Amino acid sequence: MKIPTVAYLDPKGVLSRSCRTKIPDKVLLKGYRTMCLTRHNDERMITLQRQGTISFAMSSKGEECCAVASAAALKSVDWMYPQYREAGIAFWRGMSVEGYVNHMFCNRNDIIKGRQMPNHFGSRALNIVTVSSPIGTKIPHAAGSAYAMKVKKEKSVVICYFGEGASSEGDFHVGLTFAAVRKAPVIFFCRNNGYAISTPTTSQFGSEGVAPEGIGHGIKTFRVDGNDFFAVYETVQKAREECVKGKGPVLIEAMTYRLGAHSTSDDPSRYRDDKECRKWEKKCPILRLRTYLEKKQLWDEKKEEKLQKSIKKEVDAAIAAAKEVPPPTLDSLIEDVYFEPTPRLREQLHELKRFFPGDE
């Protein structure tokens, strides 16, 4: 089954006339800045991990557009279920760099209280559900959340992000079936970046990509160039309209590429060659949008230099501040487990404090 790929902005920054969606300049500029911030922040986090300052890091290098452009097309009332390469949605919605870095350090100012691995962010205030390590588990959760919105007659939707590797999990089929039958207003956003860690797509499934899976479940499906800001924005916007009208879920397969390693625990040189990466570097979503903005005289070298200095300064300051924040208190271990800590939990905490005198 051959499914066409929605694409408007070519690698040279030329926008096709077939693109009917008019994205405001301020959205494009914010999108560009957010992608640049996401990439620089990712690079710094990887450096910190290599230095032993933080324990773990993952990068969305080459995939920033999938998160940022999709977030730009949604409303603030919409709920997001990210995987671990969607830091861009948090920055788009207003999470501060300092707040994100505190999470990466898992320190006392981490809003998740150090209970998750780095890159497993979330924010109740921003309607971003905390990332879960097990692949695919949030797909049924997102479908259920969307169904609840339908039952309550809310005019909001859910978007659930995952890599193509998650389509090999049973949760994927459970979530899609439930959403299709119940016509839940959920957008299933698959980033097909070519690899599930070291496993290429050719070894993952026999279908021609993930899109046919959506069609097989009776779900309206799109395939889009995941490095094209215009194509991702328009497709997500259309998907949201479909969901709000009560037409049921939508599956979007965004074709992109992971330019970096899967994580700081991975060595991609063992399963792919540099030629493949160099080919995709020319399709970089950040470079592509910047070229377009320059052609429209909305960007130039002076603005670029100012932006990069500003981002570096902001991230440097956030890292410096995070280094001075102590770890979460021992008391936080028993908070939020029950409405009130049980006597047993208090007893266990008291016993634990014997080994950490002076911890507050």
N, C-alpha and C positions, 0 to 999 in steps of 0.2 A: 504494500500500500504506500503510494507516494503522496506525501502531504506537503503542500507548498509552505515555504517559510516567509513570514511577513518581514519585510526589510525595506527601509527607506533611506537611511543614511549610510553612504558607502565609506570605505576606509580613507578616502580623500576629503571627507567632510562635505560631500555634495548631497543635498537632500532631493529625493525623487519628487516629481510633481504629483505622483500618485498619492502622496501623503496628504490627507484632508484634515488632519488634526492640527490645530494651531495651538502650540504650547507657548504661553506667555514668556517673554524674555526673562523676567525675574525668576521664573521656575527653572528655566534652562541654566541660568547663572548660579542659582542655589544648588541645582543638581550637580553642576560641574565642581563647585567648591566642596560639596559634600563628598563626592567621589575622591577628590584629591586628599581631603582630610582623612577619609577612610584608609586610603592606600598608605599615606605617610604614617598614620597611627599603627597600622598593621606591621609595617616595617620596623618601627621602633619597638613594638612588643616582641617581635622575633629576636631582635638584638638583645633585649633585656633577658629573654629566656636563655639565650646562648651565654650570657654573662652570669647566669645563675640567680638573677634578681627575682624573676617570677618562674613558676613551675612549668608553664605550658602556654603555647600560642598557636593560633591558626590564622591564615591569611586569605583574603578574598581577592587577591591580586588577579586582575583580568576579568573578574566577575562583578565588579562594583556596580555596574549599570543595572543588573538584575534587581538588586535590592533598592537602590536609590530611585530609579525611574518608576518602579512599581509603587513605592511608597508615595511618590509625588502624585500618582494618579488616584490615590485613595483619599478617604476622608479621615479626620482625626477620631471619629466615632467607630471606625472599623477596627476590628481586633486582628492582631498579627501573631502567628505562630512560626517564629523563625527557626532555622537550623543554626549552624555556627558560622556561616559566612555572610550573615545579614547585618553586620554592625552598622552598615549604611542606613538601615531603616531607623535605628536608634538615634543616630546623629541627625537624620532628616527631621525626625519628630521632636528634636530638642534636647536630647540627652547631652549633658556637658561632657567635654573631653575628660575633665577631672573625675566626673562620676563614673565614666567608663573605665578609666585607668585604675580608680580605686577598686573596681570589680576585678580587674586583671590581677591586682595585688592581693585580692581577697582580704583586705584589711578591715579595720573597724568602721570605716565610712562606706564600705560596700553595702548597697541597699539589700543585697541578698545575704549579708552577714557572713560571707566566706563559705557558704554552704554548697557552692557549685564550683566546678573547675573554671579556670579562666576561659573566656570566649563563650561562656554559657550565661549570657546577660538576660535581663528582663526588666520590665518596669510596669507596674500596675497603673501608675499615673499616665503612662503613654499608651496603654492598651497593648503592651507587648508581653506575651506570655513567655516565661523563662525557658530558655533552650534546654532540651533534654538530650543527653548523650546517646541513649539507645535509638538507633535509626528507625524512623517511620512511626514511632509510637504516638506522635502528636497528630498524625493524619486522622485517625478516628476521633480524637479529642476535638480537633478543629471542626469536623463534620457535626459532632454533637453540639458544640457551641453555636454553630450556625443554625442548626435546627431549633435551638432554644430561642434564637433571635426571631426566627420565623413564627414560632408559637406565640411569642410576646409581641408580634407585629412591629418589630423595630425596623427602621430603615437603615440598617447597617449590615455589613458583610464581614466575613472572616477570610483572611488569606493565609494559606499554609505553605511554607517554603520547604523544599527538600531536594536532595540531589537525585540523579537518575538511579543510583544504587538502591535507594529506598523503594523503588518500584519492584524490587525483588523480594520485598518483605510482605508477609501476609497482611500486615496493618494497612498497606496501600490499598489492597483490594477490598478489605473490610470497609475502610473509610469511603472509598469511591462508591461502593455499592449502596451503603447507607445513605450517602448524600444524594445519589441519583434517585433512589426510591422515594426519599422524603422531600426531594427538591429543596435541599438546604442551600442557603445563599453563601456558598463557600467557593473560593478560588484556590484551586490546587496549582501551585506555582513550582514547576520542576526545573531546576538548573541542571541541564545536561552538560556537564563540563568534561565529559569524555572518560572519566575514571572514578571508580568507587575505590578509593585509596589507590591500589596498584592494579585493580581489575578493569580492563578496558570494556567499553560498551559491547564489543563483539563477543565477549565472554559472559555477558550478563543476561541477555535476552535474545530471542529469535526474531522478534518483531522489528520493524524499521523504526527504531527509536521508541520513546515512551508515548507519543501522541496516539498511536493506534489503541493503546490500552484504554485511554479515555473514551474513544469512540466505541470500543467494545463494551464499555459500561453504560453506554447510552448518554454520555456527557458531551456537551458542546466543547470542542477542542480546537486549540490554535497552536501552531508552531511559530516561533518568533526568533529573530536574530537577537540573542541576549546581550549583544554588545552595542546595540542600536537604541539610543535613548528614546527616539521618536517611536520606534516600533513597539518597544516594551510599554511605554507610557500609553499609547493609543490602545493597545490590546488589553491592558489591565483596566483601562477606563471603560472599554466596551464590556469586558467581563463583569465589572461592577454593575453596570446598567442592567445586564441580563439577570444578575442575582437579585437586585432590588425589585425588578419587575416580577419576581416570583417564578422565573423560568428554570430555576434549579442551578446546580453547580457548573463550573467551567474549569477545564484543565488547560494550562498553558505550559508548553514545553519550550524553554528558552535555551537556544543553542549557544553555548559559550565555551570557555576553556580555563582550566586552572593553571595559571602561569607559574605558581609557586608549588611548594611541597604540600602534601595533604595536611601536614601539621609539623611541628618541630620534632616529632618522633619519626618522620618519614624521610626517605632518600629517593626522590623521583628519578634519579639517574639510573636506578636499577631496573626500571621498567619502561622508560621512554628516552628518546634522544633529543639533543638540543635543536636539531633541525625543525622538529615539530613545534617546539616552543617559539622559535624565531618566526615561524610562519604565522602563529597566532599573535605575536607581539605587534605585527603590522595591523591587526584588527582591534587593537587596544581601545576599549570604550572611552577612556579618558582622552586619549589622543584624538580620537575621532570627533568627539564633541567639541574639544578645544579648537580643532581645525575649522569646524562649522562656525563656531562663535567668532573666530578671527575673520572668516569670510564675510560675516554679517556685521563686522566692525563693532562687535560687542566685547571683544577681548584683544589684548595685545601683550607684547613681551613685558612691558612695564607693569601691567596688572598681574601678570603671571609671577613675576619676581616678588611683588608685594604680597601676593597670596601665599606663596611658599614660605616666605619669611614669617608671616603671621601664623601659619599653621605650625611651623617648627617651634615658634615661641610658645604657642598655646600648649602643645604637647610636652615640650620641655618643662614648662611650669607645672603641668599636671603630674608629671613623673616625679619631679622634685618634691612636690607636696605629698604625693602618695608614699614616698619613701620615709616620711616623717610620721606617718600614721601607724600606730601599733596594731597588732592582730585583734580580731574580735575578742570580747571578754568571754571567760568560761561560762558566765551566766547565760550568754546568748545561746548556748548549746540546748537549753531546755525551754527557750522561749518559742512561742508559736507552734508548739507541738500540740498542746491542748489549750483551751481557753484560759485555764489556770494550771500551772505546773502541779502534777500529782505529788503526793508525799514520797512516792518511790523515786521519782525523778529528782526531787530535792535531796533525798538521801544519797543518790548516786553522785550528784553534783558536789555535795559536801565531802564525800569520799575522794573525789577527783581533786579537789582543791588541796588536799593534803600533800599532793605531789607537785603543786604549783603555788607555793606560798607567796602571797603578795599580789597575785593576779587580780586585777579589777576590771 
